[in-house]
Amino acid sequence: MKNDNISTALNLVLALLVILGVVFALRTIFLTRELRTLQLQATQANAYVMGIEGLANDTIAYSQKNPNADILRILQDAQAKPATR
């Protein structure tokens, strides 16, 4: 009788641990998938920012070589280059 109660209690603990293991495994799978998606989005956003910064640097370099071009006025309007005084 005593062994039967201990066996039942141990089986319940084992079942609980198995269920928790499955829950944690599924949670890890879903969070890993979300992490991969967010990393891809962050990489794309960084590439976009780098492209825009490169374009801004190229336009500033062009405006320095050609100061009479209208691009200088556009850059000042976009605040990519501070107004000269």
Secondary structure, DSSP 8 states (H G I E B T S, - for coil): -HHHHHHHHHHHHHHHHHHHHHHHHHHHHHHHHHHHHHHHHHHHHHHHHHHHHHHHHHHHHHHHH-TTSTHHHHHHHTTSS----
